[in-house]
């Protein structure tokens, strides 16, 4: 499967009661959403809601919309939610169940992504057929509360070089405080794509903000083809 180069990760304060923003993502060039709902974020915003029930309900709604729009939907952390909603895959972190155990629970066609911030953390996934890695952060971001040291452009260049022996065929998505002007420099390091959240959420998923990223990606791909 050829993955889209831009992935939108839902924000901790995302409004799932009005999903018109999903349509704006699709209309302006984004074809992939990672549904990320953390229990502590839901409790902070809506203490009366049951976490797993809300996650399942939201995943079902997101699956219906993304399917209709021809978009990919992956789920963060919750394997059971991904399976029951018939999402396209799952994204896991360093502290989740062992990747080999999780991989056995998923269909063979499912996308399986993993979070890492270094070559050492990439070894956590050794022996598992990973679809991609989400690596970061590029710079400081407020979307996550627990952040690893920032990588910067040079950090990605070094990591990609080190992966040539460790994980040579698994695409890397950069994440963490990315702005449109970062797209070309990141891709030039060997990074495959980008994952963004706050950059769009903070702009209320405006068409202009979405197109700014999509246009930079398109510009880079046209340059490479020449």
MDAnalysis code that builds the backbone (N, CA, C; Angstrom):
import MDAnalysis as mda
import numpy as np

u = mda.Universe.empty(678, n_residues=226, atom_resindex=np.repeat(np.arange(226), 3), trajectory=True)
u.add_TopologyAttr("name", ["N", "CA", "C"] * 226)
u.add_TopologyAttr("resid", np.arange(1, 227))
u.add_TopologyAttr("resname", ["UNK", "UNK", "UNK", "UNK", "UNK", "UNK", "UNK", "UNK", "UNK", "UNK", "UNK", "UNK", "UNK", "UNK", "UNK", "UNK", "UNK", "UNK", "UNK", "UNK", "UNK", "UNK", "UNK", "UNK", "UNK", "UNK", "UNK", "UNK", "UNK", "UNK", "UNK", "UNK", "UNK", "UNK", "UNK", "UNK", "UNK", "UNK", "UNK", "UNK", "UNK", "UNK", "UNK", "UNK", "UNK", "UNK", "UNK", "UNK", "UNK", "UNK", "UNK", "UNK", "UNK", "UNK", "UNK", "UNK", "UNK", "UNK", "UNK", "UNK", "UNK", "UNK", "UNK", "UNK", "UNK", "UNK", "UNK", "UNK", "UNK", "UNK", "UNK", "UNK", "UNK", "UNK", "UNK", "UNK", "UNK", "UNK", "UNK", "UNK", "UNK", "UNK", "UNK", "UNK", "UNK", "UNK", "UNK", "UNK", "UNK", "UNK", "UNK", "UNK", "UNK", "UNK", "UNK", "UNK", "UNK", "UNK", "UNK", "UNK", "UNK", "UNK", "UNK", "UNK", "UNK", "UNK", "UNK", "UNK", "UNK", "UNK", "UNK", "UNK", "UNK", "UNK", "UNK", "UNK", "UNK", "UNK", "UNK", "UNK", "UNK", "UNK", "UNK", "UNK", "UNK", "UNK", "UNK", "UNK", "UNK", "UNK", "UNK", "UNK", "UNK", "UNK", "UNK", "UNK", "UNK", "UNK", "UNK", "UNK", "UNK", "UNK", "UNK", "UNK", "UNK", "UNK", "UNK", "UNK", "UNK", "UNK", "UNK", "UNK", "UNK", "UNK", "UNK", "UNK", "UNK", "UNK", "UNK", "UNK", "UNK", "UNK", "UNK", "UNK", "UNK", "UNK", "UNK", "UNK", "UNK", "UNK", "UNK", "UNK", "UNK", "UNK", "UNK", "UNK", "UNK", "UNK", "UNK", "UNK", "UNK", "UNK", "UNK", "UNK", "UNK", "UNK", "UNK", "UNK", "UNK", "UNK", "UNK", "UNK", "UNK", "UNK", "UNK", "UNK", "UNK", "UNK", "UNK", "UNK", "UNK", "UNK", "UNK", "UNK", "UNK", "UNK", "UNK", "UNK", "UNK", "UNK", "UNK", "UNK", "UNK", "UNK", "UNK", "UNK", "UNK", "UNK", "UNK", "UNK", "UNK", "UNK", "UNK", "UNK", "UNK", "UNK"])
u.atoms.positions = np.array([
    [0.837, -1.200, 0.000],
    [0.000, 0.000, 0.000],
    [0.873, 1.250, 0.000],
    [0.574, 2.178, -0.913],
    [1.285, 3.451, -0.921],
    [0.555, 4.413, 0.004],
    [1.209, 4.789, 1.089],
    [0.578, 5.652, 2.081],
    [0.545, 7.102, 1.615],
    [-0.533, 7.824, 1.936],
    [-0.524, 9.274, 1.708],
    [0.620, 9.891, 2.510],
    [1.163, 11.000, 2.022],
    [2.324, 11.604, 2.682],
    [1.960, 12.537, 3.841],
    [0.678, 12.857, 3.982],
    [0.252, 13.704, 5.099],
    [-0.780, 12.953, 5.931],
    [-0.544, 12.929, 7.217],
    [-1.460, 12.277, 8.161],
    [-1.918, 13.326, 9.174],
    [-3.230, 13.420, 9.383],
    [-3.738, 14.318, 10.418],
    [-4.035, 13.514, 11.667],
    [-3.435, 13.923, 12.787],
    [-3.657, 13.266, 14.082],
    [-4.612, 14.132, 14.890],
    [-5.723, 13.568, 15.328],
    [-6.719, 14.379, 16.027],
    [-6.144, 14.992, 17.301],
    [-6.569, 16.201, 17.580],
    [-6.043, 17.014, 18.668],
    [-6.697, 16.628, 20.003],
    [-6.002, 16.823, 21.139],
    [-6.604, 16.528, 22.449],
    [-7.913, 17.261, 22.705],
    [-8.106, 18.428, 22.088],
    [-9.335, 19.199, 22.280],
    [-10.265, 19.125, 21.076],
    [-10.103, 18.115, 20.256],
    [-10.903, 17.979, 19.033],
    [-12.396, 17.934, 19.336],
    [-13.182, 18.593, 18.475],
    [-14.635, 18.572, 18.598],
    [-15.181, 17.475, 17.678],
    [-15.642, 16.387, 18.267],
    [-16.169, 15.275, 17.481],
    [-17.684, 15.341, 17.318],
    [-18.305, 16.399, 17.853],
    [-19.750, 16.554, 17.674],
    [-20.069, 17.152, 16.306],
    [-19.113, 17.874, 15.750],
    [-19.263, 18.471, 14.413],
    [-18.068, 18.023, 13.585],
    [-18.298, 17.116, 12.647],
    [-17.197, 16.538, 11.875],
    [-17.060, 17.166, 10.491],
    [-17.526, 18.393, 10.345],
    [-17.375, 19.069, 9.057],
    [-15.910, 19.266, 8.703],
    [-15.039, 19.324, 9.725],
    [-13.605, 19.490, 9.470],
    [-13.010, 18.294, 8.729],
    [-13.607, 17.110, 8.894],
    [-13.124, 15.943, 8.153],
    [-13.292, 16.175, 6.649],
    [-14.429, 16.732, 6.276],
    [-14.676, 17.041, 4.868],
    [-13.672, 18.070, 4.351],
    [-13.335, 19.073, 5.183],
    [-12.373, 20.086, 4.735],
    [-10.991, 19.491, 4.548],
    [-10.619, 18.557, 5.416],
    [-9.331, 17.878, 5.224],
    [-9.296, 17.196, 3.862],
    [-10.331, 16.434, 3.577],
    [-10.375, 15.667, 2.330],
    [-10.425, 16.585, 1.110],
    [-11.229, 17.613, 1.182],
    [-11.393, 18.520, 0.040],
    [-10.117, 19.272, -0.291],
    [-9.236, 19.419, 0.686],
    [-8.024, 20.222, 0.480],
    [-6.739, 19.412, 0.483],
    [-6.874, 18.086, 0.332],
    [-5.683, 17.299, 0.041],
    [-5.184, 16.331, 1.084],
    [-5.906, 16.155, 2.201],
    [-5.463, 15.197, 3.217],
    [-6.348, 13.964, 3.160],
    [-5.720, 12.806, 3.084],
    [-6.434, 11.549, 2.850],
    [-6.310, 10.549, 4.003],
    [-5.763, 11.008, 5.131],
    [-5.505, 10.060, 6.222],
    [-5.691, 10.751, 7.560],
    [-6.471, 10.139, 8.437],
    [-6.678, 10.629, 9.799],
    [-6.308, 9.534, 10.790],
    [-5.541, 9.921, 11.792],
    [-5.285, 9.027, 12.934],
    [-6.146, 9.519, 14.097],
    [-7.049, 8.674, 14.551],
    [-7.942, 9.023, 15.659],
    [-7.224, 8.758, 16.974],
    [-6.889, 9.835, 17.662],
    [-6.146, 9.748, 18.924],
    [-6.990, 10.378, 20.029],
    [-7.483, 9.548, 20.947],
    [-8.269, 10.039, 22.078],
    [-7.672, 9.447, 23.350],
    [-7.089, 10.288, 24.170],
    [-6.506, 9.850, 25.428],
    [-7.508, 10.041, 26.570],
    [-7.512, 9.093, 27.495],
    [-8.495, 9.141, 28.578],
    [-8.374, 10.408, 29.402],
    [-7.143, 10.826, 29.699],
    [-6.960, 12.017, 30.533],
    [-7.493, 13.276, 29.845],
    [-7.404, 13.318, 28.522],
    [-7.930, 14.476, 27.791],
    [-9.458, 14.506, 27.842],
    [-10.081, 13.325, 27.691],
    [-11.537, 13.276, 27.740],
    [-12.049, 13.624, 29.132],
    [-11.381, 13.136, 30.165],
    [-11.787, 13.445, 31.540],
    [-11.678, 14.944, 31.797],
    [-10.612, 15.555, 31.299],
    [-10.413, 16.995, 31.483],
    [-11.530, 17.796, 30.824],
    [-11.998, 17.341, 29.683],
    [-13.004, 18.083, 28.927],
    [-14.431, 17.670, 29.273],
    [-14.644, 16.366, 29.482],
    [-16.003, 15.851, 29.709],
    [-15.944, 14.700, 30.708],
    [-15.879, 15.040, 31.982],
    [-15.698, 14.038, 33.023],
    [-16.861, 13.062, 33.124],
    [-18.030, 13.436, 32.581],
    [-19.209, 12.591, 32.693],
    [-19.252, 11.490, 31.633],
    [-18.355, 11.526, 30.651],
    [-18.400, 10.553, 29.563],
    [-17.552, 9.332, 29.863],
    [-18.043, 8.170, 29.454],
    [-17.301, 6.925, 29.621],
    [-16.278, 6.822, 28.485],
    [-15.019, 6.674, 28.861],
    [-13.935, 6.763, 27.885],
    [-14.064, 5.770, 26.734],
    [-14.149, 4.481, 27.038],
    [-14.179, 3.488, 25.968],
    [-15.446, 3.584, 25.124],
    [-16.569, 3.870, 25.779],
    [-17.813, 4.025, 25.025],
    [-17.703, 5.200, 24.058],
    [-17.128, 6.309, 24.537],
    [-16.960, 7.484, 23.681],
    [-15.992, 7.191, 22.541],
    [-14.894, 6.499, 22.825],
    [-13.898, 6.159, 21.814],
    [-14.533, 5.288, 20.726],
    [-15.273, 4.265, 21.144],
    [-15.931, 3.383, 20.179],
    [-16.949, 4.145, 19.331],
    [-17.759, 4.952, 19.982],
    [-18.791, 5.704, 19.265],
    [-18.155, 6.667, 18.248],
    [-17.099, 7.347, 18.679],
    [-16.427, 8.303, 17.793],
    [-15.753, 7.588, 16.629],
    [-15.117, 6.460, 16.914],
    [-14.453, 5.689, 15.855],
    [-15.461, 5.218, 14.813],
    [-16.635, 4.802, 15.260],
    [-17.677, 4.365, 14.317],
    [-18.109, 5.520, 13.413],
    [-18.298, 6.701, 14.012],
    [-18.695, 7.868, 13.212],
    [-17.589, 8.261, 12.235],
    [-16.355, 8.242, 12.721],
    [-15.232, 8.599, 11.869],
    [-15.052, 7.593, 10.737],
    [-15.263, 6.320, 11.031],
    [-15.114, 5.301, 10.007],
    [-16.140, 5.499, 8.894],
    [-17.375, 5.816, 9.280],
    [-18.428, 6.021, 8.286],
    [-18.088, 7.187, 7.367],
    [-17.626, 8.280, 7.948],
    [-17.313, 9.463, 7.139],
    [-16.077, 9.242, 6.279],
    [-15.015, 8.712, 6.875],
    [-13.777, 8.528, 6.102],
    [-13.972, 7.512, 4.982],
    [-14.765, 6.490, 5.228],
    [-15.054, 5.519, 4.158],
    [-15.774, 6.192, 3.002],
    [-16.772, 7.004, 3.327],
    [-17.535, 7.695, 2.289],
    [-16.661, 8.644, 1.485],
    [-15.632, 9.216, 2.143],
    [-14.765, 10.191, 1.486],
    [-13.516, 9.559, 0.876],
    [-13.373, 8.245, 1.026],
    [-12.202, 7.575, 0.476],
    [-10.918, 7.872, 1.231],
    [-11.037, 8.095, 2.540],
    [-9.876, 8.412, 3.371],
    [-9.465, 7.208, 4.207],
    [-8.194, 7.166, 4.586],
    [-7.723, 6.162, 5.540],
    [-8.052, 6.627, 6.956],
    [-8.385, 5.665, 7.825],
    [-8.578, 5.946, 9.251],
    [-7.785, 4.929, 10.048],
    [-6.877, 5.412, 10.880],
    [-6.185, 4.549, 11.822],
    [-6.482, 5.034, 13.231],
    [-6.328, 4.137, 14.192],
    [-6.670, 4.424, 15.584],
    [-5.406, 4.369, 16.423],
    [-5.274, 5.288, 17.349],
    [-4.120, 5.325, 18.238],
    [-4.356, 4.443, 19.464],
    [-3.435, 3.533, 19.698],
    [-3.355, 2.710, 20.924],
    [-4.405, 1.601, 21.066],
    [-5.658, 1.900, 20.845],
    [-6.750, 0.983, 21.205],
    [-7.023, -0.030, 20.099],
    [-6.443, -1.206, 20.221],
    [-6.587, -2.240, 19.197],
    [-8.038, -2.684, 19.054],
    [-8.741, -2.820, 20.171],
    [-10.130, -3.275, 20.099],
    [-11.009, -2.251, 19.375],
    [-10.739, -0.970, 19.586],
    [-11.492, 0.074, 18.893],
    [-11.221, 0.017, 17.394],
    [-9.963, -0.173, 17.041],
    [-9.598, -0.269, 15.622],
    [-10.301, -1.449, 14.958],
    [-10.328, -2.574, 15.648],
    [-10.942, -3.778, 15.073],
    [-12.451, -3.628, 14.936],
    [-13.111, -3.179, 15.998],
    [-14.572, -3.099, 15.970],
    [-15.083, -2.033, 15.014],
    [-14.316, -0.972, 14.822],
    [-14.739, 0.089, 13.908],
    [-14.345, -0.215, 12.470],
    [-13.588, -1.298, 12.292],
    [-13.078, -1.670, 10.971],
    [-12.221, -0.555, 10.377],
    [-11.407, 0.051, 11.242],
    [-10.455, 1.054, 10.795],
    [-9.391, 0.390, 9.921],
    [-8.637, 1.218, 9.226],
    [-7.606, 0.688, 8.331],
    [-6.362, 0.229, 9.067],
    [-6.245, 0.585, 10.345],
    [-5.068, 0.150, 11.069],
    [-4.955, 0.773, 12.441],
    [-3.768, 0.650, 13.006],
    [-3.508, 1.004, 14.395],
    [-2.143, 1.664, 14.510],
    [-2.040, 2.621, 15.426],
    [-0.748, 3.233, 15.741],
    [-0.441, 2.951, 17.207],
    [0.746, 2.459, 17.484],
    [1.119, 2.102, 18.857],
    [2.368, 2.851, 19.285],
    [2.557, 2.917, 20.622],
    [3.707, 3.615, 21.178],
    [4.642, 2.686, 21.912],
    [5.639, 3.269, 22.525],
    [6.658, 2.497, 23.231],
    [6.107, 1.782, 24.463],
    [5.055, 2.333, 25.054],
    [4.541, 1.783, 26.307],
    [3.336, 0.872, 26.110],
    [2.937, 0.637, 24.873],
    [1.807, -0.248, 24.607],
    [2.246, -1.710, 24.656],
    [1.280, -2.602, 24.467],
    [1.575, -4.028, 24.423],
    [2.630, -4.306, 23.361],
    [3.394, -5.389, 23.521],
    [4.477, -5.692, 22.590],
    [3.987, -5.707, 21.144],
    [4.733, -5.058, 20.240],
    [4.300, -4.979, 18.840],
    [3.993, -6.331, 18.211],
    [4.790, -7.351, 18.531],
    [4.562, -8.671, 17.936],
    [3.220, -9.246, 18.368],
    [2.819, -8.980, 19.602],
    [1.542, -9.467, 20.119],
    [0.393, -8.718, 19.440],
    [0.540, -7.409, 19.314],
    [-0.501, -6.600, 18.680],
    [-0.668, -6.975, 17.218],
    [0.454, -7.158, 16.526],
    [0.400, -7.461, 15.092],
    [-0.417, -8.718, 14.812],
    [-0.362, -9.687, 15.697],
    [-1.102, -10.936, 15.507],
    [-2.616, -10.745, 15.626],
    [-3.036, -9.665, 16.278],
    [-4.467, -9.409, 16.464],
    [-5.090, -8.681, 15.274],
    [-4.243, -8.145, 14.399],
    [-4.727, -7.326, 13.286],
    [-4.808, -8.138, 12.000],
    [-5.702, -7.767, 11.082],
    [-5.717, -8.403, 9.762],
    [-4.379, -8.189, 9.056],
    [-4.017, -9.094, 8.180],
    [-2.724, -8.992, 7.498],
    [-2.611, -7.733, 6.650],
    [-3.743, -7.169, 6.253],
    [-3.738, -5.975, 5.409],
    [-3.735, -4.663, 6.214],
    [-3.794, -4.765, 7.530],
    [-3.918, -3.568, 8.369],
    [-2.629, -2.756, 8.386],
    [-2.781, -1.444, 8.469],
    [-1.655, -0.538, 8.682],
    [-1.238, -0.648, 10.149],
    [0.061, -0.755, 10.399],
    [0.563, -0.774, 11.772],
    [1.714, 0.222, 11.879],
    [1.459, 1.303, 12.603],
    [2.477, 2.328, 12.802],
    [2.990, 2.315, 14.219],
    [4.195, 2.821, 14.401],
    [4.787, 2.842, 15.733],
    [5.524, 4.138, 16.006],
    [5.441, 4.621, 17.236],
    [6.112, 5.848, 17.653],
    [7.548, 5.554, 18.065],
    [8.462, 6.416, 17.664],
    [9.858, 6.301, 18.084],
    [10.494, 7.682, 18.030],
    [11.580, 7.843, 18.769],
    [12.301, 9.115, 18.741],
    [13.795, 8.917, 18.540],
    [14.219, 7.647, 18.386],
    [15.640, 7.346, 18.243],
    [15.807, 5.961, 17.634],
    [17.025, 5.657, 17.214],
    [17.300, 4.316, 16.693],
    [17.071, 3.257, 17.770],
    [17.383, 3.603, 19.004],
    [17.162, 2.657, 20.110],
    [15.674, 2.328, 20.246],
    [14.824, 3.330, 20.149],
    [13.388, 3.076, 20.266],
    [12.848, 2.342, 19.040],
    [13.462, 2.525, 17.885],
    [13.042, 1.778, 16.696],
    [13.271, 0.281, 16.875],
    [14.269, -0.079, 17.673],
    [14.560, -1.506, 17.905],
    [13.432, -2.196, 18.663],
    [12.584, -1.411, 19.312],
    [11.407, -1.955, 20.012],
    [10.514, -2.739, 19.049],
    [10.590, -2.404, 17.759],
    [9.720, -3.015, 16.756],
    [10.434, -4.072, 15.907],
    [11.626, -4.434, 16.289],
    [12.402, -5.401, 15.506],
    [11.637, -6.722, 15.354],
    [11.617, -7.236, 14.131],
    [10.968, -8.516, 13.875],
    [9.489, -8.422, 13.574],
    [8.948, -7.199, 13.597],
    [7.526, -6.992, 13.319],
    [7.395, -6.249, 11.985],
    [6.455, -6.673, 11.164],
    [6.257, -6.032, 9.864],
    [5.540, -4.705, 10.001],
    [6.272, -3.678, 10.395],
    [5.671, -2.356, 10.585],
    [5.404, -1.700, 9.233],
    [4.314, -0.926, 9.160],
    [3.969, -0.216, 7.934],
    [4.673, 1.128, 7.857],
    [4.824, 1.796, 9.007],
    [5.508, 3.088, 9.045],
    [5.896, 3.390, 10.484],
    [6.750, 4.385, 10.647],
    [7.102, 4.895, 11.966],
    [6.757, 6.380, 12.050],
    [6.208, 6.797, 13.185],
    [6.019, 8.211, 13.478],
    [7.155, 8.644, 14.385],
    [8.017, 9.516, 13.884],
    [9.256, 9.850, 14.591],
    [9.302, 11.344, 14.899],
    [9.644, 11.669, 16.124],
    [9.728, 13.078, 16.490],
    [10.047, 13.260, 17.964],
    [9.937, 14.506, 18.438],
    [9.378, 15.648, 17.700],
    [10.424, 16.439, 16.932],
    [9.964, 17.102, 15.868],
    [10.836, 18.018, 15.154],
    [11.196, 19.181, 16.062],
    [10.175, 19.754, 16.711],
    [10.388, 20.857, 17.658],
    [9.341, 20.748, 18.760],
    [9.410, 21.594, 19.743],
    [8.469, 21.554, 20.857],
    [7.046, 21.779, 20.374],
    [6.109, 21.046, 20.973],
    [4.698, 21.178, 20.637],
    [3.880, 21.024, 21.903],
    [2.703, 21.628, 21.945],
    [1.836, 21.516, 23.121],
    [0.805, 20.408, 22.968],
    [0.814, 19.707, 21.825],
    [-0.203, 18.677, 21.604],
    [-0.005, 17.488, 22.535],
    [1.257, 17.134, 22.796],
    [1.561, 16.039, 23.702],
    [2.157, 16.579, 24.993],
    [1.825, 15.908, 26.107],
    [2.337, 16.356, 27.399],
    [3.697, 15.743, 27.707],
    [3.965, 14.536, 27.196],
    [5.241, 13.857, 27.437],
    [6.041, 13.855, 26.144],
    [7.054, 14.705, 26.086],
    [7.820, 14.843, 24.855],
    [9.252, 14.363, 25.020],
    [9.783, 13.749, 23.985],
    [11.183, 13.380, 23.910],
    [11.981, 14.607, 23.484],
    [13.307, 14.572, 23.592],
    [14.117, 15.696, 23.105],
    [13.868, 15.947, 21.614],
    [13.872, 17.219, 21.239],
    [13.594, 17.556, 19.840],
    [14.713, 17.040, 18.948],
    [14.332, 16.650, 17.713],
    [15.299, 16.107, 16.761],
    [15.896, 17.175, 15.858],
    [15.064, 18.121, 15.413],
    [15.541, 19.066, 14.425],
    [15.778, 18.369, 13.088],
    [16.016, 19.139, 12.046],
    [16.233, 18.573, 10.719],
    [17.437, 17.638, 10.713],
    [18.521, 18.032, 11.345],
    [19.726, 17.199, 11.356],
    [19.489, 15.881, 12.078],
    [18.671, 15.905, 13.113],
    [18.351, 14.675, 13.830],
    [17.650, 13.665, 12.937],
    [16.743, 14.139, 12.086],
    [16.080, 13.233, 11.136],
    [17.075, 12.687, 10.122],
    [17.980, 13.531, 9.661],
    [18.969, 13.084, 8.680],
    [19.819, 11.948, 9.260],
    [20.232, 12.109, 10.506],
    [21.059, 11.078, 11.145],
    [20.261, 9.804, 11.382],
    [19.024, 9.964, 11.798],
    [18.197, 8.786, 12.071],
    [17.908, 8.003, 10.793],
    [17.581, 8.704, 9.715],
    [17.304, 8.034, 8.441],
    [18.541, 7.279, 7.970],
    [19.713, 7.884, 8.133],
    [20.960, 7.212, 7.744],
    [21.174, 5.944, 8.569],
    [20.874, 6.012, 9.856],
    [21.037, 4.849, 10.717],
    [20.038, 3.748, 10.426],
    [18.871, 4.123, 9.894],
    [17.838, 3.136, 9.592],
    [18.175, 2.275, 8.370],
    [19.147, 2.678, 7.585],
    [19.465, 1.941, 6.366],
    [19.879, 0.506, 6.664],
    [20.342, 0.267, 7.882],
    [20.676, -1.099, 8.276],
    [19.633, -1.679, 9.234],
    [19.022, -0.825, 10.057],
    [18.082, -1.324, 11.069],
    [16.687, -1.576, 10.499],
    [16.104, -0.590, 9.818],
    [14.733, -0.681, 9.288],
    [14.713, -0.025, 7.911],
    [15.384, -0.593, 6.938],
    [15.622, 0.118, 5.670],
    [14.394, 0.402, 4.820],
    [13.351, -0.389, 4.946],
    [12.217, -0.258, 4.021],
    [10.957, 0.316, 4.656],
    [11.035, 0.770, 5.892],
    [9.845, 1.278, 6.582],
    [9.822, 2.805, 6.498],
    [8.782, 3.384, 5.893],
    [8.730, 4.844, 5.768],
    [8.591, 5.541, 7.120],
    [9.167, 6.724, 7.198],
    [9.143, 7.526, 8.425],
    [8.272, 8.762, 8.205],
    [7.395, 9.027, 9.176],
    [6.598, 10.244, 9.202],
    [7.130, 11.125, 10.325],
    [7.521, 12.333, 9.981],
    [7.964, 13.285, 10.990],
    [6.751, 13.885, 11.687],
    [6.911, 14.192, 12.970],
    [5.809, 14.751, 13.746],
    [6.363, 15.682, 14.815],
    [5.554, 16.658, 15.197],
    [5.929, 17.504, 16.319],
    [6.245, 18.934, 15.938],
    [5.234, 19.802, 15.948],
    [5.460, 21.216, 15.711],
    [5.795, 21.583, 14.283],
    [5.383, 20.761, 13.327],
    [5.728, 20.981, 11.923],
    [4.869, 22.101, 11.326],
    [5.526, 22.979, 10.554],
    [4.840, 24.037, 9.811],
    [5.104, 23.808, 8.325],
    [4.329, 24.466, 7.448],
    [4.472, 24.197, 6.015],
    [5.893, 24.334, 5.466],
    [6.646, 25.316, 5.948],
    [8.005, 25.521, 5.435],
    [8.965, 24.401, 5.820],
    [8.540, 23.517, 6.731],
    [9.376, 22.370, 7.118],
    [9.255, 21.214, 6.133],
    [8.227, 21.210, 5.295],
    [7.928, 20.034, 4.478],
    [9.103, 19.636, 3.601],
    [9.585, 20.549, 2.761],
    [10.681, 20.211, 1.846],
    [11.959, 19.820, 2.584],
    [12.425, 20.590, 3.590],
    [13.636, 20.186, 4.309],
    [13.523, 18.808, 4.959],
    [12.340, 18.480, 5.485],
    [12.155, 17.161, 6.094],
    [12.223, 16.052, 5.041],
    [11.528, 16.233, 3.930],
    [11.532, 15.203, 2.898],
    [12.925, 15.010, 2.300],
    [13.703, 16.073, 2.258],
    [15.072, 15.976, 1.733],
    [15.986, 15.149, 2.628],
    [15.609, 14.951, 3.895],
    [16.403, 14.088, 4.784],
    [16.156, 12.611, 4.520],
    [15.100, 12.300, 3.751],
    [14.718, 10.908, 3.534],
    [13.430, 10.536, 4.236],
    [12.881, 11.470, 5.017],
    [11.561, 11.261, 5.627],
    [10.526, 11.094, 4.520],
    [9.579, 10.174, 4.717],
    [8.556, 9.905, 3.692],
    [7.412, 10.908, 3.733],
    [6.974, 11.262, 4.953],
    [5.810, 12.122, 5.072],
    [5.778, 12.837, 6.409],
    [4.659, 13.510, 6.682],
    [4.519, 14.278, 7.915],
    [3.194, 13.944, 8.593],
    [3.181, 14.073, 9.908],
    [1.962, 13.954, 10.698],
    [1.759, 15.277, 11.413],
    [0.575, 15.854, 11.297],
    [0.310, 17.175, 11.864],
    [-0.972, 17.150, 12.684],
    [-1.037, 18.033, 13.644],
    [-2.220, 18.108, 14.504],
    [-2.533, 19.558, 14.846],
    [-1.788, 20.125, 15.788],
    [-2.067, 21.479, 16.258],
    [-2.034, 22.530, 15.172],
    [-1.176, 22.333, 14.163],
    [-1.059, 23.320, 13.089],
    [-2.374, 23.514, 12.356],
    [-3.203, 22.486, 12.301],
    [-4.513, 22.608, 11.663],
    [-5.612, 22.879, 12.687],
    [-5.553, 22.196, 13.826],
    [-6.578, 22.405, 14.848],
    [-6.615, 23.856, 15.299],
    [-5.446, 24.442, 15.521],
    [-5.378, 25.820, 16.007],
    [-5.890, 26.830, 14.983],
    [-5.974, 26.424, 13.730],
    [-6.524, 27.276, 12.673],
    [-7.949, 26.859, 12.317],
    [-8.578, 26.081, 13.209],
    [-9.951, 25.599, 13.017],
    [-10.108, 24.834, 11.707],
    [-9.047, 24.085, 11.372],
    [-9.058, 23.253, 10.163],
    [-9.479, 24.062, 8.940],
    [-8.965, 25.268, 8.852],
    [-9.343, 26.113, 7.718],
    [-8.768, 25.548, 6.425],
    [-9.480, 25.811, 5.323],
    [-9.011, 25.345, 4.023],
    [-7.631, 25.908, 3.716],
    [-7.388, 27.157, 4.114],
    [-6.098, 27.797, 3.837],
    [-4.962, 27.084, 4.561],
    [-5.187, 26.726, 5.836],
    [-4.147, 26.048, 6.607],
    [-3.858, 24.656, 6.045],
    [-4.906, 23.949, 5.663],
    [-4.733, 22.599, 5.104],
    [-3.994, 22.666, 3.777],
    [-4.429, 23.588, 2.905],
    [-3.820, 23.705, 1.586],
    [-2.364, 24.132, 1.669],
    [-2.002, 24.867, 2.705],
    [-0.606, 25.293, 2.852],
    [0.322, 24.083, 2.933],
    [-0.106, 23.056, 3.686],
    [0.693, 21.824, 3.777],
    [0.618, 21.018, 2.486],
    [-0.591, 20.860, 1.965],
    [-0.762, 20.063, 0.749],
    [0.004, 20.677, -0.419],
    [0.004, 21.998, -0.509],
    [0.695, 22.668, -1.604],
    [2.202, 22.468, -1.513],
    [2.745, 22.532, -0.301],
    [4.185, 22.301, -0.125],
    [4.558, 20.875, -0.506],
    [3.692, 19.927, -0.153],
    [3.941, 18.530, -0.499],
    [3.891, 18.341, -2.017],
    [2.896, 18.928, -2.647],
    [2.764, 18.815, -4.100],
    [3.943, 19.464, -4.814],
    [4.379, 20.623, -4.305],
    [5.508, 21.327, -4.901],
    [6.772, 20.465, -4.832],
    [6.993, 19.840, -3.686],
    [8.172, 18.993, -3.528],
    [8.118, 17.801, -4.484],
    [6.965, 17.150, -4.561],
    [6.846, 15.963, -5.420],
    [7.044, 16.334, -6.876],
    [6.558, 17.501, -7.322],
    [6.770, 17.938, -8.700],
    [8.243, 18.201, -8.960],
    [8.940, 18.776, -7.983],
    [10.373, 19.044, -8.113],
    [11.154, 17.754, -8.266],
    [10.798, 16.736, -7.493],
    [11.493, 15.458, -7.508],
    [11.290, 14.755, -8.849],
    [10.106, 14.873, -9.429],
    [9.800, 14.190, -10.694],
    [10.545, 14.782, -11.885],
    [10.967, 16.030, -11.765],
    [11.622, 16.691, -12.911],
    [13.022, 16.127, -13.149],
])
